[in-house]
Amino acid sequence: MNFSENVHFEMECKGMIIKELSQKTGISENTLKSYLKSNPVEPKATNSVKIARALGVSVEYLVTGGTEKTPQIPAETRFVTETFDALSENDKKSVIALLKEMKSHR
């Protein structure tokens, strides 16, 4: 896959829309759309870094489509972390309690 396809895939996995990616990166929606169309414009290196950071992946993964998105953190772990961070404090306590209960029944 190419840069455009990898960005599309990561956005889809995260349920992210162009507007949200624009807000997270500071890159205009029109510029992002130019990177994501079927015949895409190649982004500047600085914008590639901003997009990769916003999506929680490496620039190398976005450019090459390599198998590892980030060397240290699997996609599922990033998803759980990002989702957990967005929860209210009460919901976080409930999730922690549930995980502790699940772990005790192993």
FENTAPE-V595443 format. One record per pair of residues at least 24 apart in sequence whose C-alpha atoms are under 6 Angstrom apart, sorted by the first residue. I is the first residue (numbers start at 1). J is the second residue. D is the distance in Angstrom with one decimal. If there is no record, write none. Layout:
i: (I;I)
j: (J;J)
d: (D;D)
This chain:
i: (1;3;3;4;6;24;25)
j: (65;62;63;36;62;54;50)
d: (5.5;5.0;4.8;4.8;5.4;5.9;5.4)
